[in-house]
């Protein structure tokens, strides 16, 4: 067994791991990165990026279906699902290759294999690497270790993905052909993006959600807009419903669902499980150290350090929210803490934006109205619909709204929630405002360019203080 010594060892090469590796290298550390599947992790290879390529294809299909509204006539439109999915894979592969180049450029030593913590010693921490396609193992040592192993799809006790009729996100992204009908279990971001994608491509979609609203983590006003849009498109939504059993037939699936206390059956060609994630903590040697878990995820302090000094954890293997941009920010914060940087600021989870790329798009940051009221905060709320925005009307995408929530006493922006055209690009404006502790005064006196979708953000702020101009 060969031995190598580094300043920092990172287990996992996703948006947390590879960012940590590059930042550490920039700070002069000798760094090793261990990845057993694909650089870029789930996000780049099977999540954030390739799903957006798929959704772009469904957006093109939607535009072609409505091209008459813009004065065009198109006939003989043909769709090839294999080409749609191949483009998605090509996008992912291109970016994965880019990550490989960046790591090489920054002189990060990459090991293609599975890494796990060796038994605790009094001197240095050891990581054993089982190299892929090789019986050889390596022993690496370092003063500090970052665990960035991510997470995977959750199954139910009575039904698991079989990649044939019961799909997880990987199968749903590479279907051999379009199904005629589809049941999606769960209405979080992943479920809603697949619902939107397959509906736009002509599949009959049913969404089953256990709670009383789809997108349950979003503000209720935002969820209602999406629900209304989906229903108009023919998507069947069953809230207050739970999956009781599944009968997996040769060419179809029979789902038994408890809906408002009544049992009904739904026949479909395929089923997608979109019910959350499980952290990848198995076989990492965590039991060799004092590393604590909660609900299967690693617990850390505000600097991403576990109970074991010198061992850190970032990304989806830790507590939520489980977002790629959170993992990347944690990576930088964690590495700079290891490097001894001063004046670092722990992550405020209420300042992490969230985005869902269904049609219409959803983006949010901070507290929902319900959360703010539950915390007994005296608030002022502003709303502005995109139907009052000239750019949205010109684009033919005037459905949706911008909602802002302010502390009535201090004027602090404590929440912003958006649904409509390109709101996933607009949310960063509120992210910056919140980070800078901007009040309503600064936002109201900021000049927004015309004609832009961003004017709806300004009008929402004005509306919170009864000064909206265009609605």
For each residue, the residues with C-beta under 8 A, 3 or more apart:
1: 137 138 139
2: 138 139
3: 138 139 140 141
4: 32 109 138 139 140 141
5: 30 124 140 141 142
6: 9 29 30 31 32 109 140 141 142
7: 24 29 30 31 142 143 144
8: 20 21 24 29 30 31 32 142 143 144 145 146 335 338
9: 6 31 32 34 115 125 127 140 141 142 144 145 146
10: 13 17 20 21 24 31 32 33 34 145 146 148
11: 17 34 115 116 127 145 146 147 148 149 284
12: 16 17 34 35 41 147 148 149 150 280 315 317
13: 10 17 18 21 33 34 35 38 39 40 41 99 110 148
14: 17 18 40 41 42 43 44 148 150 315 316 324 327
15: 18 19 40 41 43 44 48 315 324 325 327 328 331
16: 12 19 20 41 146 148 150 314 315 316 327 328 330 331
17: 10 11 12 13 14 20 21 33 35 41 146 148 314 315 331
18: 13 14 15 21 22 33 39 40 41 99 102 103
19: 15 16 22 23 327 328 331 332
20: 8 10 16 17 23 24 146 148 314 331 332 334 335
21: 8 10 13 17 18 24 25 31 33 103 106 108
22: 18 19 25 26 102 103 106 108
23: 19 20 26 27 331 332 335 336
24: 7 8 10 20 21 27 29 31 335 338 339
25: 21 22 28 29 31 106 107 108
26: 22 23 106
27: 23 24 335 336 339
28: 25
29: 6 7 8 24 25 335 338 339
30: 5 6 7 8 109
31: 6 7 8 9 10 21 24 25 108 109
32: 4 6 8 9 10 108 109 110 111 140 142
33: 10 13 17 18 21 103 108 109 110 111
34: 9 10 11 12 13 110 111 113 114 115 127 129 140
35: 12 13 17 38 39 41 110 111 112
36: 112 113 114 115 132
37: 45
38: 13 35 41 44 45 96
39: 13 18 35 44 96 99 100 103 110
40: 13 14 15 18 43 44 45 49 92 95 96 99
41: 12 13 14 15 16 17 18 35 38 44 45 47 150
42: 14 45 46 47 150 151 152 316
43: 14 15 40 46 47 48 49 324 327
44: 14 15 38 39 40 41 47 48 49 92 95 96 99
45: 37 38 40 41 42 49 50 92 96
46: 42 43 50 92 169 170 173
47: 41 42 43 44 50 51 169 324
48: 15 43 44 51 52 324
49: 40 43 44 45 52 53 91 92 95
50: 45 46 47 53 54 88 89 91 92 173
51: 47 48 54 55 88 169 173 193 197 357
52: 48 49 55 56 357
53: 49 50 56 57 87 88 91 92
54: 50 51 57 58 84 85 88 173 197
55: 51 52 58 59 193 196 197 357 358 359
56: 52 53 59 60
57: 53 54 60 61 84 87 88
58: 54 55 61 62 196 197 198 200 201 359
59: 55 56 62 63 200 359
60: 56 57 63 64
61: 57 58 64 65 79 200 201
62: 58 59 65 66 200 359
63: 59 60 66 67
64: 60 61 67 74 77
65: 61 62
66: 62 63 69 70 396
67: 63 64 70 72 73 74
68: 71 72 73
69: 66 396
70: 66 67 396
71: 68
72: 67 68
73: 67 68
74: 64 67 77
75:
76:
77: 64 74
78:
79: 61 84 201
80: 83 84
81: 84 85 175 177 178 201
82: 85 86 176
83: 80 86 87
84: 54 57 79 80 81 87 88
85: 54 81 82 88 89 173 174 175
86: 82 83 89 90
87: 53 57 83 84 90 91
88: 50 51 53 54 57 84 85 91 92 173
89: 50 85 86 92 93 174
90: 86 87 93 94
91: 49 50 53 87 88 94 95
92: 40 44 45 46 49 50 53 88 89 95 96
93: 89 90 96 97
94: 90 91 97 98
95: 40 44 49 91 92 98 99
96: 38 39 40 44 45 92 93 99 100
97: 93 94 100 101
98: 94 95 101 102
99: 13 18 39 40 44 95 96 102 103
100: 39 96 97 103 104 110
101: 97 98 104 105
102: 18 22 98 99 105 106
103: 18 21 22 33 39 99 100 106 108 110
104: 100 101 107 108 110
105: 101 102
106: 21 22 25 26 102 103
107: 25 104
108: 21 22 25 31 32 33 103 104
109: 4 6 30 31 32 33
110: 13 32 33 34 35 39 100 103 104
111: 32 33 34 35 115 129 131 138 140
112: 35 36 131 132
113: 34 36 129 130 131 132 134 138
114: 34 36 129 130 132 283
115: 9 11 34 36 111 127 128 129 130 140
116: 11 127 128 283 284 285
117: 125 126 127 128 145 284 285 286 288 289 311
118: 121 125 126 127 128 139 285 288
119: 126 285 288
120: 125 288 289
121: 118 124 125 126
122:
123:
124: 5 121 141 142 143
125: 9 117 118 120 121 141 142 143 144 145 310 311
126: 117 118 119 121 139 140 141
127: 9 11 34 115 116 117 118 139 140 141 142 145
128: 115 116 117 118 137 138 139 140 285
129: 34 111 113 114 115 137 138 139 140
130: 113 114 115 137
131: 111 112 113 134 136 137 138
132: 36 112 113 114
133:
134: 113 131
135:
136: 131
137: 1 128 129 130 131
138: 1 2 3 4 111 113 128 129 131
139: 1 2 3 4 118 126 127 128 129
140: 3 4 5 6 9 32 34 111 115 126 127 128 129
141: 3 4 5 6 9 124 125 126 127
142: 5 6 7 8 9 32 124 125 127 145
143: 7 8 124 125 310
144: 7 8 9 125 310 311 312 338
145: 8 9 10 11 117 125 127 142 310 311 312
146: 8 9 10 11 16 17 20 304 312 313 314 331 334 335
147: 11 12 284 298 306 311 312 313 314 317
148: 10 11 12 13 14 16 17 20 313 314 315 317 327 331
149: 11 12 279 280 281 284 315 317
150: 12 14 16 41 42 279 280 315 316 317
151: 42 277 278 279 280 316 317 322
152: 42 277 278 280
153: 161 168 169 170 273 274 277 278
154: 273 275 276 277 278
155: 159 160 161 168 273
156: 159 160 185 243 273 275
157:
158: 245 246
159: 155 156 166 243 245 246 248 271 273
160: 155 156 166 273
161: 153 155 166 167 168 171 273
162: 165 166 248
163: 166 167 168 170 171
164:
165: 162 248 249 251 252 253 269 270 271
166: 159 160 161 162 163 246 248 253 270 271 273
167: 161 163 171 172 175 270 271 272 273
168: 153 155 161 163 171 172 272 273
169: 46 47 51 153 172 173 190 194 272 274
170: 46 153 163 173 174
171: 161 163 167 168 174 175
172: 167 168 169 175 194 272
173: 46 50 51 54 85 88 169 170
174: 85 89 170 171
175: 81 85 167 171 172 178 179 270
176: 82
177: 81
178: 81 175 198 201 202 203
179: 175 182 198 203 268 269 270
180: 203 204 269
181: 203 204 205 206 267 268 269 270
182: 179 198 203 204 205 206 268 269 270 271 272
183: 205 206 207 208 253 255 266 268 270 271 272
184: 187 191 194 195 205 206 207 208 271 272 274
185: 156 191 208 243 255 271 272 273 274 275
186: 190 191 208 209 273 274 275 276
187: 184 191 192 195 207 208 209 214 215 216 237 239 274
188: 191 192 215 216 217 274 276
189: 192 193 215 354 355 356 357 362
190: 169 186 193 194 274
191: 184 185 186 187 188 194 195 207 209 272 274
192: 187 188 189 195 196 207 214 215 226 356 358 362
193: 51 55 189 190 196 197 356 357 358
194: 169 172 184 190 191 197 198 272 274
195: 184 187 191 192 198 199 205 207 230 235 358
196: 55 58 192 193 199 200 230 358 359
197: 51 54 55 58 193 194 200 201 358
198: 58 178 179 182 194 195 201 203 205
199: 195 196 202 203 205 230 233 234 235
200: 58 59 61 62 196 197 359
201: 58 61 79 81 178 197 198
202: 178 199
203: 178 179 180 181 182 198 199
204: 180 181 182 234 268
205: 181 182 183 184 195 198 199 234 235 236
206: 181 182 183 184 235 236 237 238 266 268
207: 183 184 187 191 192 195 214 230 235 236 237 238
208: 183 184 185 186 187 238 241 242 243 255 257 266
209: 186 187 191 213 214 216 237 238 239 240 241
210: 240 241 242
211: 216 239 240
212: 216 239 240
213: 209 216 220 223 224 227 239
214: 187 192 207 209 223 226 227 230 237 239
215: 187 188 189 192 218 222 223 226 356 362
216: 187 188 209 211 212 213 223
217: 188 354
218: 215 222 223 356 362 364 368 417
219: 222 223 364 368 369 370 403 415 417
220: 213 223 224 368 369 370
221: 224 225 369 383 401 403 417
222: 215 218 219 225 226 362 364 401 403 417 418 419
223: 213 214 215 216 218 219 220 226 227
224: 213 220 221 227 228
225: 221 222 228 229 360 399 400 401 419 420
226: 192 214 215 222 223 229 230 358 360 362 419
227: 213 214 223 224 230 231 237
228: 224 225 231 232
229: 225 226 232 233 359 360 399
230: 195 196 199 207 214 226 227 233 235 237
231: 227 228 234 235 236 237
232: 228 229
233: 199 229 230
234: 199 204 205 231
235: 195 199 205 206 207 230 231
236: 205 206 207 231
237: 187 206 207 209 214 227 230 231
238: 206 207 208 209 241 257 259
239: 187 209 211 212 213 214
240: 209 210 211 212 259 260
241: 208 209 210 238 257 258 259 260
242: 208 210 257 258
243: 156 159 185 208 246 255 256 257
244: 256 257 258 263
245: 158 159 255 256
246: 158 159 166 243 253 254 255 256 271
247: 253 254 256
248: 159 162 165 166 253
249: 165 252 253 254
250:
251: 165 269
252: 165 249 267 268 269
253: 165 166 183 246 247 248 249 267 268 269 270 271
254: 246 247 249 265 266 267
255: 183 185 208 243 245 246 265 266 267 268 271
256: 243 244 245 246 247 263 264 265
257: 208 238 241 242 243 244 263 264 265 266
258: 241 242 244 261 262 263
259: 238 240 241 262 263 264
260: 240 241
261: 258
262: 258 259
263: 244 256 257 258 259
264: 256 257 259
265: 254 255 256 257
266: 183 206 208 254 255 257
267: 181 252 253 254 255
268: 179 181 182 183 204 206 252 253 255 271
269: 165 179 180 181 182 251 252 253
270: 165 166 167 175 179 181 182 183 253
271: 159 165 166 167 182 183 184 185 246 253 255 268
272: 167 168 169 172 182 183 184 185 191 194
273: 153 154 155 156 159 160 161 166 167 168 185 186
274: 153 169 184 185 186 187 188 190 191 194
275: 154 156 185 186
276: 154 186 188
277: 151 152 153 154 316 322
278: 151 152 153 154 296
279: 149 150 151 293 296 297 298 316 317 318
280: 12 149 150 151 152 284 317
281: 149 284 286 293 296 297 298 317
282:
283: 114 116
284: 11 116 117 147 149 280 281
285: 116 117 118 119 128 288 289
286: 117 281 289 291 293 298
287:
288: 117 118 119 120 285
289: 117 120 285 286 306 308 311
290: 306 307 308
291: 286 298 306 307 308 311 313
292: 298 299 306 307
293: 279 281 286 296 297 298 299
294: 297 299 319
295:
296: 278 279 281 293
297: 279 281 293 294 317 318 319 320
298: 147 279 281 286 291 292 293 306 313 317 318 319
299: 292 293 294 306 307 318 319
300: 303 304 305 306 312 313 314 318 319
301: 304 305
302: 346 347
303: 300 312 333 334 337 344 346
304: 146 300 301 312 313 314 318 330 333 334 337
305: 300 301 309 310 311 312 334 337
306: 147 289 290 291 292 298 299 300 311 312 313
307: 290 291 292 299
308: 289 290 291 311
309: 305
310: 125 143 144 145 305
311: 117 125 144 145 147 289 291 305 306 308
312: 144 145 146 147 300 303 304 305 306 334 338
313: 146 147 148 291 298 300 304 306 317 318
314: 16 17 20 146 147 148 300 304 317 318 327 330 331 334
315: 12 14 15 16 17 148 149 150 318 322 326 327 330 331
316: 14 16 42 150 151 277 279 322 327
317: 12 147 148 149 150 151 279 280 281 297 298 313 314
318: 279 297 298 299 300 304 313 314 315 330
319: 294 297 298 299 300
320: 297
321: 326 349 352 354
322: 151 277 315 316 326
323: 326 327 352 354
324: 14 15 43 47 48 327 328
325: 15 328 329 352 353
326: 315 321 322 323 329 330 347 352
327: 14 15 16 19 43 148 314 315 316 323 324 330 331
328: 15 16 19 324 325 331 332
329: 325 326 332 333 347 352
330: 16 304 314 315 318 326 327 333 334 347
331: 15 16 17 19 20 23 146 148 314 315 327 328 334 335
332: 19 20 23 328 329 335 336
333: 303 304 329 330 336 337 344 346 347
334: 20 146 303 304 305 312 314 330 331 337 338
335: 8 20 23 24 27 29 146 331 332 338 339
336: 23 27 332 333 339 341 344
337: 303 304 305 333 334 340 341 344
338: 8 24 29 144 312 334 335
339: 24 27 29 335 336
340: 337
341: 336 337 344
342:
343:
344: 303 333 336 337 341
345:
346: 302 303 333
347: 302 326 329 330 333 351 352
348: 351 352
349: 321 352
350: 365 366 367 414 434
351: 347 348 365 366 431 434 435
352: 321 323 325 326 329 347 348 349 365
353: 325 363 364 365 427 428 430 431
354: 189 217 321 323 363 364 365
355: 189 361 362 363 424 427
356: 189 192 193 215 218 361 362 363 424
357: 51 52 55 189 193 361 424
358: 55 192 193 195 196 197 226 361 362
359: 55 58 59 62 196 200 229
360: 225 226 229 397 399 400 419 420 421 423
361: 355 356 357 358 418 419 420 421 422 423 424
362: 189 192 215 218 222 226 355 356 358 418 419 423 424
363: 353 354 355 356 417 418 419 423 424 426 427
364: 218 219 222 353 354 368 415 416 417 418 427
365: 350 351 352 353 354 415 416 427 430 431 434
366: 350 351 405 413 414 415 416 430 434
367: 350 371 372 375 377 405 414 415
368: 218 219 220 364 371 372 405 415 417
369: 219 220 221 372 373 379 381 403 405 415
370: 219 220 373 374
371: 367 368 374 375 415
372: 367 368 369 375 377 379 405 414 415
373: 369 370 376 377 379
374: 370 371
375: 367 371 372
376: 373
377: 367 372 373 407 414
378: 407 408 409
379: 369 372 373 405 406 407 408 414
380: 405 406 408 440 464 465
381: 369 403 404 405 406 464
382: 403 404 405 406 459 460 461 462 463 464 465 468
383: 221 401 402 403 404 460 463
384: 388 389 401 402 456 457 459 460 462 463 468 470 471
385: 388 389 398 400 401 456 471
386: 389 392 397 398 399 400 401 402 420 421 453 456
387: 392 393 398 399
388: 384 385 456 459 470 471
389: 384 385 386 392 393 398 451 453 455 456 459 470
390: 393 394 450 451 455
391: 394 395 451 452 453 455
392: 386 387 389 395 397 398 400 420 421 453 456
393: 387 389 390 396 398
394: 390 391 451
395: 391 392 398 421
396: 66 69 70 393
397: 360 386 392 400 420 421
398: 385 386 387 389 392 393 395
399: 225 229 360 386 387 420
400: 225 360 385 386 392 397 418 419 420 421 423
401: 221 222 225 383 384 385 386 418 419 420 456 460
402: 383 384 386 416 417 418 420 423 426 456 457 459 460
403: 219 221 222 369 381 382 383 415 416 417 418 460
404: 381 382 383 413 415 416 417 430 457 460 461 463 464
405: 366 367 368 369 372 379 380 381 382 413 414 415 416 417 464
406: 379 380 381 382 411 412 413 414 439 440 464 465
407: 377 378 379 410 411 412 414
408: 378 379 380 411
409: 378
410: 407 439
411: 406 407 408 439 440 441
412: 406 407 437 439
413: 366 404 405 406 416 430 433 434 438 439 440 443
414: 350 366 367 372 377 379 405 406 407
415: 219 364 365 366 367 368 369 371 372 403 404 405
416: 364 365 366 402 403 404 405 413 427 430 434 457 460
417: 218 219 221 222 363 364 368 402 403 404 405
418: 222 361 362 363 364 400 401 402 403 423 426 427 457
419: 222 225 226 360 361 362 363 400 401 423
420: 225 360 361 386 392 397 399 400 401 402 423 453 456
421: 360 361 386 392 395 397 400 453
422: 361 425 426 453
423: 360 361 362 363 400 402 418 419 420 426 427 453
424: 355 356 357 361 362 363 427
425: 422 428
426: 363 402 418 422 423 429 430 453 454 457
427: 353 355 363 364 365 416 418 423 424 430 431
428: 353 425 431 432
429: 426 432 433 454 457
430: 353 365 366 404 413 416 426 427 433 434 457
431: 351 353 365 427 428 434 435
432: 428 429 435 436 438
433: 413 429 430 436 438 442 443
434: 350 351 365 366 413 416 430 431 437 438
435: 351 431 432
436: 432 433
437: 412 434
438: 413 432 433 434 442 443
439: 406 410 411 412 413 442 443
440: 380 406 411 413 443 444 461 464 465
441: 411 444 445
442: 433 438 439 445 446
443: 413 433 438 439 440 446 458 461
444: 440 441 458 461 462 465 467
445: 441 442
446: 442 443 458
447:
448: 452 454 455 457 458
449: 452 454 455
450: 390 455
451: 389 390 391 394 455
452: 391 448 449 455
453: 386 389 391 392 420 421 422 423 426 456
454: 426 429 448 449 457 458
455: 389 390 391 448 449 450 451 452 458 459
456: 384 385 386 388 389 392 401 402 420 453 459 460
457: 384 402 404 416 418 426 429 430 448 454 460 461
458: 443 444 446 448 454 455 461 462
459: 382 384 388 389 402 455 456 462 463 468 469 470 471
460: 382 383 384 401 402 403 404 416 456 457 463 464 468
461: 382 404 440 443 444 457 458 464 465
462: 382 384 444 458 459 465 467 468 469
463: 382 383 384 404 459 460 466 467 468 471
464: 380 381 382 404 405 406 440 460 461
465: 380 382 406 440 444 461 462
466: 463
467: 444 462 463
468: 382 384 459 460 462 463 471
469: 459 462
470: 384 388 389 459
471: 384 385 388 459 463 468
